């Protein structure tokens, strides 16, 4: 009777297992190397983009923009506080008795001497641009203002106006003593050879550049209900460079801006 054969045992070689383990470890090392290389490459690209575009740097400001006052320009001009810069003189806010005008002569016109440095620089800058700015009016005493007010009223009465209507008309265009910009010495009136100053080159130059020297149009068009005065393109008021720039940004007249600052302080 034949003996039954036992199944053969398959013995795996220890050498083959060892080789496979080494291969697996090599694969893992290669994967880690590839990941490290990818991370390094990505970091390099990121650094290059930052150097090229520099997204964290502050944007450059164009030096040609008229609405920005350079620090050098600001340092060259005297700086006053707002108790002087923003003093009001209108029918609702008469000039306070405590306000003292420091009168001096400027090209034959009386103005407050504190605005002269800025006024001179503005006229010089205009001249360099081929624009002649002629200062025609400045400070007028309260007594002289009232005398001129009455003269204008009488002229209108002679032309058929009632006194009430004549006084209202002159108040809107000229104002009474103590309630008028002329008593501050900080407002100047410009003249030009052209009859319509608003359409002149001088007016366009002032509209663009006056804030660089601390001056703003005192009675702008569209603000008649706020200022209590008719639009007048010839009258410019000194308020200081910082205030002038802010008023331009906010599109405010002096009355609106003074009220705005009071609200900010509450």
Secondary structure, 3 states (H helix, E strand, C coil): CCCCCCCCCCCCCHHHHHHHHHHHHHHHHHHHHHHHHHHHHHHHHHHHHHHHHCCCCCCCCCCCCCCCCCHHHHHHCCCCCHHHHCCCCCCCCCCCCCCCCCEEEECCEEEEHHHHHHHHHHHHHHHHCCCCCEEEECCCCHHHHHHHHHHHHHHHHHCCCCHHHHHHHHHHHCCCCCCCHHHHCCEEEEECCCCCHHHCHHHHHHHHHHHHHCEEEEECCCCHHHHCCCCEEEEEEECCHHHHHHHHHHCCCHHHHHHHHHHHHC
